[in-house]
């Protein structure tokens, strides 16, 4: 199934697309459903039960606040980052449901963490229930946050997506089909994606301008992360590193103390700057998730700095090709596997981001379609089995450094592919299938529950 570029790359609030953006969307959709059914004026109370991974790591991942924002009818585009909504609600024990109905609301009482219960459909489950003044149920709905900020109501889970398939000229369910369509129509992967996007959106919707806007937000995240100092929120008291690393590298550069591996230092710093912004709940672009949001921006800045472009227009074209190609690769993972750390581990987040970035970089540097597939395959092949076990449920350790490692792997995978002809033994389709099977085989301890691995042993030591 074809996923739009603007489904894959969307603006949200950190630190987690599946645990922050998804629950916010679900809660908002529930509030809107109450209004659509004519029940909003009768609501006296709303409760939310979080299950599985949402319950186990929800506090560290910002899920509680996300549910509150969604019930209020807010989203990433209209939240005021300078207003403390949560403190005000805790003080007054009141919430304005869907921006129109004032109800009693106690965060500690009305949002419940069901840590010992997992729903069979997906690890990220949540049930919202609205009651009238007599305790009668007005509406009860269960939602799942299935990765990348995408949500599905319980009755929609069999479709794997909450909408009908797009009617696009080039629909594909596998990389083999994608390559065949490109070959038959003499298109690059990016050109095929852009034609699909034009068929989805109205003529007034500037596809390329919107893509460049997303790219600009990604680059702003790098710049913001490089400027900011202090400690990350949560209980780890982890100091932000990107700023100090940037100053040290800048000083080395100004005194000609750089070496042949300096580009790696830059990529590390750029990726960590974005990941630290995400850990602080900044406004981010899912790429394809919040937890992996530093990989693609850092590889794109590497492309801008070290690519041989004639002018700024040439550079913009490369950025569009990069993100369009990356979105096609992600579409394959979303169709045939998962981008949810709670379902398949971090190989579904950092691994997919690495695969997307590798293919995107090859496209931006003029590689052919088969080199793009090769790069994407190499990148995932060496992320297979990557676990998701964040300490204290925070998107910090090992997540921040893992973004840097994913970015470096992506660049290396692209360089390996560009040195070859595109002929390769292992197909991207087979790697995606392997990743999904590996993810399903992982113990639940290693799938965003913080019950094992680094999350357990680093605290025990």
C-alpha positions as CSV (number, residue, x, y, z in Angstrom):
1,X,0.0,0.0,0.0
2,X,1.3,3.5,-0.9
3,X,1.8,5.8,2.1
4,X,1.9,9.5,1.3
5,X,5.2,11.3,2.0
6,X,3.2,13.6,4.3
7,X,2.0,10.7,6.3
8,X,5.6,9.5,6.8
9,X,7.1,12.9,7.4
10,X,4.7,14.9,9.7
11,X,5.1,17.5,12.4
12,X,4.6,16.5,16.0
13,X,5.7,17.0,19.5
14,X,8.5,14.8,21.0
15,X,9.7,12.7,22.5
16,X,7.9,9.7,20.8
17,X,5.7,9.4,17.7
18,X,4.0,6.2,18.9
19,X,3.8,7.3,22.6
20,X,3.2,11.0,22.2
21,X,1.9,11.9,18.8
22,X,-0.3,8.8,18.4
23,X,-2.0,9.1,21.7
24,X,-2.6,12.8,21.2
25,X,-4.3,12.1,17.9
26,X,-6.3,9.3,19.4
27,X,-7.6,11.4,22.3
28,X,-8.4,14.2,19.9
29,X,-10.3,11.9,17.6
30,X,-12.2,10.6,20.5
31,X,-13.2,14.1,21.7
32,X,-14.2,15.0,18.1
33,X,-16.3,11.8,17.9
34,X,-18.2,12.9,21.0
35,X,-19.0,16.1,19.4
36,X,-20.0,14.5,16.1
37,X,-22.4,12.1,17.8
38,X,-24.0,15.0,19.7
39,X,-22.8,13.8,23.1
40,X,-20.3,16.4,24.1
41,X,-22.7,18.6,26.0
42,X,-23.6,15.6,28.3
43,X,-20.0,14.6,29.2
44,X,-19.2,14.8,32.9
45,X,-16.1,12.6,33.0
46,X,-13.6,11.0,30.7
47,X,-11.2,8.2,31.6
48,X,-8.2,6.8,29.7
49,X,-6.7,3.4,30.2
50,X,-3.2,2.9,28.8
51,X,-2.1,-0.7,28.1
52,X,1.2,-2.5,27.3
53,X,4.1,-0.3,26.2
54,X,2.1,2.9,26.6
55,X,1.6,2.1,30.2
56,X,5.1,0.8,30.9
57,X,7.0,3.7,29.4
58,X,4.2,6.3,29.1
59,X,5.5,8.6,31.8
60,X,9.0,8.8,30.4
61,X,7.6,9.1,26.8
62,X,5.2,11.9,27.6
63,X,2.1,9.9,26.9
64,X,0.1,11.3,29.9
65,X,0.5,14.9,28.7
66,X,-0.2,13.8,25.1
67,X,-3.6,12.4,26.1
68,X,-4.5,15.6,27.9
69,X,-3.6,17.7,24.9
70,X,-5.6,15.5,22.6
71,X,-8.7,15.6,24.9
72,X,-8.4,19.4,24.8
73,X,-8.6,19.2,21.0
74,X,-5.0,20.4,20.5
75,X,-2.4,19.1,18.1
76,X,1.3,19.9,17.3
77,X,0.4,22.8,15.1
78,X,-1.7,24.8,17.7
79,X,0.0,24.0,21.0
80,X,1.5,27.1,22.6
81,X,5.0,25.8,23.7
82,X,5.3,28.6,26.3
83,X,2.0,27.8,28.1
84,X,2.0,25.2,30.9
85,X,-1.3,23.5,30.3
86,X,-0.6,20.5,32.5
87,X,0.2,22.5,35.7
88,X,-3.0,24.5,35.3
89,X,-5.1,21.4,34.9
90,X,-3.5,19.8,37.9
91,X,-4.2,22.9,40.0
92,X,-7.8,23.4,39.0
93,X,-8.8,19.8,38.3
94,X,-10.6,21.0,35.2
95,X,-10.2,20.3,31.5
96,X,-11.9,21.9,28.5
97,X,-12.9,18.9,26.3
98,X,-12.4,19.5,22.6
99,X,-11.9,23.2,23.4
100,X,-15.6,23.7,24.2
101,X,-16.9,21.6,27.2
102,X,-15.5,22.2,30.7
103,X,-15.4,19.0,32.8
104,X,-13.9,17.8,36.0
105,X,-10.5,16.1,35.3
106,X,-7.9,14.7,37.6
107,X,-4.9,13.5,35.7
108,X,-3.8,11.0,38.4
109,X,-7.3,9.6,38.7
110,X,-8.6,9.7,35.1
111,X,-5.5,8.4,33.2
112,X,-4.7,4.9,34.4
113,X,-1.6,2.9,33.6
114,X,-2.5,-0.8,33.1
115,X,1.0,-2.1,33.2
116,X,0.1,-5.8,33.5
117,X,-2.4,-5.8,30.6
118,X,-1.5,-5.9,26.9
119,X,-4.2,-5.9,24.2
120,X,-3.8,-8.6,21.6
121,X,-4.0,-6.3,18.5
122,X,-0.9,-4.2,19.3
123,X,1.4,-3.3,22.2
124,X,0.4,0.4,22.1
125,X,-3.3,0.2,23.1
126,X,-5.5,2.8,24.9
127,X,-9.3,2.8,25.8
128,X,-11.1,6.1,26.3
129,X,-14.5,6.2,27.9
130,X,-16.9,9.2,28.4
131,X,-19.6,9.2,31.1
132,X,-22.6,11.4,31.8
133,X,-23.4,12.9,35.2
134,X,-25.1,9.6,36.2
135,X,-22.2,7.4,35.3
136,X,-23.7,6.1,32.1
137,X,-21.3,5.5,29.2
138,X,-21.8,7.9,26.4
139,X,-18.9,6.6,24.2
140,X,-16.2,4.0,24.6
141,X,-13.5,3.5,22.0
142,X,-10.1,1.6,21.9
143,X,-7.3,2.9,19.8
144,X,-3.8,1.7,18.9
145,X,-0.8,3.8,18.1
146,X,0.9,1.6,15.4
147,X,4.0,3.7,14.7
148,X,5.1,7.0,13.3
149,X,2.2,8.8,14.9
150,X,-0.4,6.7,12.9
151,X,-3.4,5.5,14.9
152,X,-6.2,3.0,14.2
153,X,-9.4,2.4,16.1
154,X,-10.0,-1.2,17.2
155,X,-12.3,-2.0,14.3
156,X,-9.8,-0.6,11.8
157,X,-6.8,-2.8,12.9
158,X,-7.5,-5.5,10.4
159,X,-6.7,-3.0,7.6
160,X,-3.4,-2.0,9.2
161,X,-4.3,1.6,8.4
162,X,-7.0,4.1,9.4
163,X,-7.9,5.2,5.9
164,X,-8.8,3.8,2.5
165,X,-5.9,3.3,0.1
166,X,-5.0,6.3,-2.0
167,X,-6.0,6.1,-5.7
168,X,-2.5,6.8,-7.1
169,X,-1.1,6.1,-10.5
170,X,1.7,4.0,-9.1
171,X,0.7,1.7,-6.3
172,X,3.2,-0.8,-5.0
173,X,3.3,-3.3,-2.2
174,X,6.9,-4.5,-2.6
175,X,10.3,-3.2,-3.7
176,X,10.2,-5.5,-6.6
177,X,7.0,-3.9,-7.8
178,X,8.4,-0.4,-7.2
179,X,11.5,-1.2,-9.3
180,X,9.3,-2.6,-12.1
181,X,7.1,0.5,-12.1
182,X,10.1,2.7,-12.3
183,X,11.7,0.7,-15.1
184,X,8.5,0.5,-17.1
185,X,7.8,4.2,-16.9
186,X,11.4,5.4,-17.0
187,X,11.1,7.1,-13.6
188,X,13.4,7.5,-10.7
189,X,12.0,6.5,-7.3
190,X,11.6,10.2,-6.4
191,X,9.9,11.0,-9.6
192,X,7.4,8.2,-9.1
193,X,6.6,9.4,-5.5
194,X,6.1,13.0,-6.7
195,X,3.6,11.9,-9.4
196,X,1.7,9.9,-6.7
197,X,1.7,12.9,-4.4
198,X,0.3,15.2,-7.2
199,X,-2.6,12.8,-7.6
200,X,-3.4,12.9,-3.9
201,X,-3.3,16.6,-3.2
202,X,-5.1,19.5,-4.9
203,X,-3.4,21.7,-7.5
204,X,-3.2,24.5,-4.9
205,X,-1.0,22.3,-2.7
206,X,2.6,22.9,-3.6
207,X,4.2,19.5,-3.1
208,X,7.8,20.6,-3.5
209,X,7.4,23.7,-1.3
210,X,5.8,21.5,1.4
211,X,8.7,19.0,1.2
212,X,11.2,21.8,1.5
213,X,9.4,23.2,4.5
214,X,9.7,19.8,6.2
215,X,13.4,19.8,5.4
216,X,13.8,23.3,6.9
217,X,12.2,22.2,10.1
218,X,14.6,19.3,10.3
219,X,17.5,21.6,9.8
220,X,16.1,24.1,12.4
221,X,16.1,21.2,14.9
222,X,19.8,20.8,14.3
223,X,20.6,24.5,14.8
224,X,18.3,24.7,18.0
225,X,20.0,21.6,19.4
226,X,23.5,23.0,18.9
227,X,22.6,26.2,20.7
228,X,20.9,24.9,23.8
229,X,22.6,23.8,27.0
230,X,21.5,22.3,30.3
231,X,19.9,19.0,31.4
232,X,17.3,16.8,29.7
233,X,14.0,16.3,31.5
234,X,13.3,13.1,33.5
235,X,15.2,11.4,36.3
236,X,18.5,10.7,34.6
237,X,20.0,14.2,35.0
238,X,21.6,13.7,31.6
239,X,23.5,16.8,30.4
240,X,23.0,17.9,26.8
241,X,26.1,17.2,24.9
242,X,25.6,18.5,21.4
243,X,26.4,22.1,22.3
244,X,29.7,21.4,24.0
245,X,30.7,19.0,21.2
246,X,29.9,21.6,18.6
247,X,32.1,24.3,20.4
248,X,35.0,21.9,20.6
249,X,34.7,20.8,17.0
250,X,34.3,24.4,15.9
251,X,37.5,25.4,17.8
252,X,39.4,22.5,16.2
253,X,38.2,23.6,12.8
254,X,39.2,27.2,13.3
255,X,42.7,26.2,14.4
256,X,43.2,23.7,11.5
257,X,43.2,20.7,13.9
258,X,40.7,18.6,11.9
259,X,41.5,15.3,10.4
260,X,40.1,13.0,7.7
261,X,37.4,11.7,10.1
262,X,36.0,15.1,11.0
263,X,32.9,14.6,8.8
264,X,32.0,11.7,11.1
265,X,32.2,14.1,14.1
266,X,29.9,16.5,12.4
267,X,27.3,13.8,11.6
268,X,27.4,12.6,15.2
269,X,26.9,16.2,16.5
270,X,24.0,17.0,14.1
271,X,22.2,13.7,14.9
272,X,22.6,14.2,18.7
273,X,21.4,17.8,18.5
274,X,18.1,16.7,17.0
275,X,17.7,13.8,19.4
276,X,18.3,16.0,22.4
277,X,15.6,18.5,21.0
278,X,13.3,15.5,20.7
279,X,14.0,14.4,24.3
280,X,13.0,17.8,25.5
281,X,9.6,17.5,23.8
282,X,10.4,19.9,20.9
283,X,8.4,20.3,17.7
284,X,9.8,17.6,15.4
285,X,9.3,15.9,12.1
286,X,8.7,12.1,12.3
287,X,11.4,10.5,10.3
288,X,9.8,8.0,10.4
289,X,9.4,8.3,14.2
290,X,10.3,10.8,16.9
291,X,12.8,8.5,18.5
292,X,14.7,8.2,15.2
293,X,14.2,11.8,14.2
294,X,17.9,12.7,14.2
295,X,19.1,10.3,11.5
296,X,17.7,11.8,8.4
297,X,18.3,15.5,9.2
298,X,22.0,14.8,10.0
299,X,22.5,12.8,6.8
300,X,20.8,15.6,4.8
301,X,23.1,18.2,6.3
302,X,26.0,15.9,5.4
303,X,24.6,15.9,1.9
304,X,24.4,19.7,1.8
305,X,27.9,20.2,3.1
306,X,29.7,17.5,1.2
307,X,27.6,17.2,-2.0
308,X,28.9,18.9,-5.1
309,X,25.9,21.1,-6.1
310,X,26.1,23.9,-8.6
311,X,23.8,26.2,-6.8
312,X,21.0,26.5,-4.2
313,X,18.4,25.3,-6.6
314,X,20.4,22.2,-7.3
315,X,20.7,21.6,-3.6
316,X,16.9,22.0,-3.1
317,X,16.3,19.5,-5.9
318,X,18.6,17.0,-4.1
319,X,16.7,17.5,-0.8
320,X,13.4,16.8,-2.5
321,X,14.8,13.7,-4.2
322,X,16.2,12.6,-0.8
323,X,12.9,12.8,1.1
324,X,10.8,11.5,-1.7
325,X,13.0,8.5,-2.1
326,X,13.1,8.0,1.7
327,X,9.4,8.1,1.9
328,X,9.0,5.3,-0.7
329,X,11.4,3.1,1.3
330,X,9.4,3.8,4.5
331,X,6.2,2.9,2.7
332,X,7.6,-0.6,2.1
333,X,8.4,-1.0,5.8
334,X,5.0,0.2,6.8
335,X,3.2,-2.1,4.4
336,X,5.2,-5.2,5.1
337,X,6.6,-4.8,8.6
338,X,6.4,-2.1,11.2
339,X,8.0,1.1,12.4
340,X,6.9,0.7,16.0
341,X,9.5,0.0,18.6
342,X,6.8,-1.5,20.8
343,X,6.1,-4.1,18.1
344,X,9.5,-4.9,16.5
345,X,12.2,-3.2,18.6
346,X,14.4,-0.3,17.6
347,X,15.2,-1.9,14.3
348,X,11.8,-0.6,13.3
349,X,12.8,3.0,14.3
350,X,16.5,3.6,14.0
351,X,16.9,0.7,11.5
352,X,14.2,2.0,9.2
353,X,15.4,5.6,9.5
354,X,18.9,4.4,8.6
355,X,17.5,2.5,5.6
356,X,15.5,5.5,4.5
357,X,18.5,7.8,4.9
358,X,20.8,5.5,3.0
359,X,18.5,5.3,0.0
360,X,17.7,9.0,0.1
361,X,21.4,9.9,0.1
362,X,22.1,7.7,-2.9
363,X,19.2,9.4,-4.8
364,X,20.5,12.9,-3.9
365,X,24.0,12.0,-5.1
366,X,22.7,10.7,-8.4
367,X,22.6,7.0,-7.9
368,X,20.3,4.7,-9.9
369,X,17.2,2.9,-8.6
370,X,19.0,-0.3,-8.0
371,X,21.8,1.4,-6.0
372,X,19.0,3.0,-3.9
373,X,17.6,-0.4,-3.1
374,X,21.0,-1.8,-2.4
375,X,21.8,1.1,0.1
376,X,18.5,0.7,1.9
377,X,19.0,-3.1,2.1
378,X,22.6,-2.8,3.4
379,X,21.5,-0.3,6.1
380,X,18.8,-2.5,7.5
381,X,20.8,-5.7,7.2
382,X,23.2,-4.3,9.8
383,X,20.5,-3.1,12.2
384,X,18.7,-6.4,12.4
385,X,17.8,-7.4,16.0
386,X,18.3,-3.9,17.4
387,X,16.4,-3.8,20.7
388,X,14.3,-1.0,22.2
389,X,15.1,-0.8,25.9
390,X,15.4,2.8,27.0
391,X,16.5,3.5,30.6
392,X,13.5,4.6,32.7
393,X,11.3,4.8,29.7
394,X,13.0,8.0,28.6
395,X,13.9,8.6,24.9
396,X,17.5,9.4,26.0
397,X,19.7,6.4,26.7
398,X,20.6,4.7,24.4
399,X,18.3,6.6,22.0
400,X,20.3,9.8,21.5
401,X,23.6,8.2,20.7
402,X,21.8,5.6,18.6
403,X,20.6,8.3,16.3
404,X,24.2,9.2,15.7
405,X,25.2,5.6,15.0
406,X,22.2,5.2,12.7
407,X,23.3,8.3,10.7
408,X,26.9,7.0,10.3
409,X,25.6,3.6,9.1
410,X,23.4,5.3,6.6
411,X,26.2,7.3,5.0
412,X,28.4,4.2,4.9
413,X,25.7,2.1,3.4
414,X,25.1,4.8,0.7
415,X,28.8,4.9,-0.1
416,X,29.0,1.1,-0.4
417,X,26.1,1.1,-2.8
418,X,27.4,4.0,-4.9
419,X,30.7,2.1,-5.4
420,X,28.7,-0.8,-7.0
421,X,26.5,-1.1,-10.0
422,X,23.3,-1.8,-8.0
423,X,23.5,-5.6,-8.5
424,X,23.1,-7.3,-5.1
425,X,22.3,-10.7,-3.8
426,X,19.9,-9.8,-1.0
427,X,16.8,-7.9,-1.9
428,X,15.2,-5.2,0.2
429,X,12.0,-7.2,0.3
430,X,13.8,-10.1,1.9
431,X,15.4,-7.9,4.5
432,X,12.1,-6.2,5.4
433,X,10.5,-9.7,5.8
434,X,13.5,-10.7,8.0
435,X,13.3,-7.6,10.1
436,X,9.6,-8.1,10.8
437,X,10.1,-11.8,11.7
438,X,13.1,-10.9,13.9
439,X,11.0,-8.2,15.6
440,X,8.1,-10.5,16.4
441,X,10.6,-13.1,17.8
442,X,12.1,-10.6,20.2
443,X,11.2,-10.9,23.9
444,X,8.7,-8.3,25.1
445,X,11.5,-7.1,27.4
446,X,13.2,-5.6,24.4
447,X,10.2,-3.9,22.8
448,X,9.8,-0.5,24.4
449,X,8.8,-1.8,27.8
450,X,12.0,-0.9,29.7
451,X,11.8,-4.3,31.5
452,X,15.1,-5.7,30.3
453,X,18.4,-5.1,28.5
454,X,20.1,-1.7,29.1
455,X,17.0,-0.4,30.9
456,X,17.5,-3.1,33.6
457,X,21.2,-3.8,33.7
458,X,22.4,-0.1,33.6
459,X,20.2,0.6,36.6
460,X,21.3,-2.6,38.5
461,X,25.1,-1.9,38.0
